[in-house]
Amino acid sequence: MSTRYLPIWLKALTTVLENQPAPTLVIVGSKNPVKVGCTREAFTQAFGKVGLVEGVDALSDIPAQPRSEEETLLGAKNRTTHAKSLVPEADYWVGIEGGVDEDPQGMYAFAWIYVLHCSGKSSQSKTGTFYLPPPVVALIQDGMELGHADDLVFQAQNSKQQGGSVGLLTHGLITREAYYQQAMVLALIPFLNESLYPVG
């Protein structure tokens, strides 16, 4: 990439990005193809290229349907930790956990993303939020997982491994993979700006 006509600050950023080593092994704490796919795309976007991105069956150690911000973030962290224990030789480990919480406006959905580097540096980011429709909320309050509630209300099949709730509600304008991908890139900011975010 030529930097001849770029502003000084953008030239510096471009040099930093070009000097970032591309990860050779990234482990995702889930075998869900949506989560593995968004991780692959985000790392490729951030580093220009990436080696192997592989999903493993990592435990979240929280209920199947997280019902708070704190519980959901803990699930993402736990998936990352368990993924590291399964494949300790990786460069990065990633945990993605979707959850719901409530405020005066209603029940809303979101996901937390937690990223751990082999240096010990970690980062986290959250997706945008969106409110769930009453029929879905009622099923979740009765103990059903969001993905299963979506399948029932929208007469879908295994939607959480496809467009997800966000895809169903936006009529495909935002897929679950795209929804996660932006937050994943945001979680990688500290790794793209090493000097600004020291380990510790």
N, C-alpha and C positions, 0 to 999 in steps of 0.2 A: 504493500500500500504506500503510495507516494504521499509525503507530508509537506511537499514544497509550498503549497498554497494554503495550508491550514494555519489558524491562529496559534500563537505560542503555547497557550494552555492546552489546546487540543492536540498539538504535536507531542507534548509531554505525556498526555493520557494515552495516545496511540502507542508511544514507545513503551510505556508501562505494560499495556495489554499485550504487546507483541513479545515482551520479555517474560511473561507469565508462562511457566511450564504447563503443558497440557496434562491433565490427570490421566493416568494409565488404567486405573481401576477405581470405579465408584460403585459402592454397594448400597442398594436401597432396601430399607427394612420392610419390604412387602413384595409379593410377586404379582400384585395387581398391575396389568399392562398399562393402565393410565398413569400410575405413579412412576413406573419405570420409564415410560415414554416421555413424560414431562421433565424428568430428571435428565435424561439424555439430551433433550432439546435445549434445556436451560444451560447445561454445562457446555454444550457445543456453542451456543450463543455467546456465553461469557468468555470462554477460553479459545475459541476458534476451532478447536477440535477436542475430542475426548476418546479415550481408549474404550475399554469394556465397561458397560453399565449393566449391572446384574441385580436382580431382585432375589431376596431370601425371605424365608418365613420367619420374621422376627416378631417377638411378643411385645404387645403394648402394655400389658399388666394393668389395664384399666377395663372398665365395662365395655362391651361391644359397641354401645352407643354413648360416647362421652356427652355429658350434659352441662358442661361449664367450660369457660376459657382455660382455667387452671388445669382441669382434668385432661383436656385435649392436648395442651402443651406438654404435660407430663407423658402422655401417650407417645407423642412424637419423639421426645427425648429417650424414652424407654426403648422404642424401636431402634433408634440409632445405637444405643448402648449394646443391645442384643445383637444387632447386625455386626458390630465391631467384634464381639466375642465369637461370632460364627466365622468371620473372614477378617482376621486381624491384620493381614498384609495389605489391605486396601489403602488408597490415598485419601479417600473421603468416604464417610458413611452418612446416609440421609434417612431421616424419619419424617413421614408425612402422616398427619392424623386429622381427619375431618371430625367436626363436632357441632353441637348446637348449644345455644344459651338463650336466655330470655331477658327482655327489658320491657318497659311499659308499652312499647310498640308491638311486641309479640315475640315469637320464637324465631331466631335467625340462625343461619348456617354459615360456616367458615371452615378454614383448615389452618393448622399451624405446621410450619416446616422448620426442622432443626437439622443443621449441617455440622459435622465434626470432621476436622482435618487431622491427619496423622501427626501433625506438630502439637496437637492439643488445643489449637484454636477452634472455637465454635461460634456459630451464629444462628440466628433464628429470624423468621419473618412470618407474617400472617397474611392470608388472602383478604380480599374484600369480603364484605358480608352481604347477605340478602335474606329477606324474610320469607318464611315458609307459609304456604296456604293452610287455612284451618283444617281441611281434611287430613293433611299430612301431619300437622301438629297433633291432632287428636290421637292418631295412631302411635306417634312417638310417646305421647303422654301415657298411653296404655302399655308401653314397654317394647314397642317395635323399633327396629333400627331404621334410620332414615332411608337407606337404600331399598329395604323391603317395603317400607311405606310408599315410596315413590313407585315401585313396581306395581303395587296394588292400586293406587289412586290413578296412575297414568296408564295402567294395563301394559306395562313394559316388562322386559325380562332382563335381569342382571344389569340394570341401568348403571350401577355404581362402577362397573368395569367398562362403561361406554361414556356417554355424555354426562352422566350424573344428574343430580338434582338441578344444578345450574343450567345444564344443557336442555333439560325438559322444560324448565320454566322460562328460558330465553328463546325457546323454539329453535335451538341449535346455533344461536348467535354467539354464545360463549360455551365451548365444550369444557368438560371437567379438566381435560389435559391442559387447555389454554389457560384456564382459571388458576391452576396450580403453577404453571410455568412462570408467569410473571413474578409471583411470590418467591419462587425458587431463585430466580435471577437476583432479586432483592436480598435474599439470604446470602448470596455469594459476594456481596459488596465488600465485606472485610477482606476477602481473599483476593480481590482484584485491586485492593489498595493496601498492600501489606504494611507500608510505612505509617499509614494513618491509623491502623488498627493493630497495634502490637499484641502479641500473645500475653495473656495474664488477666 
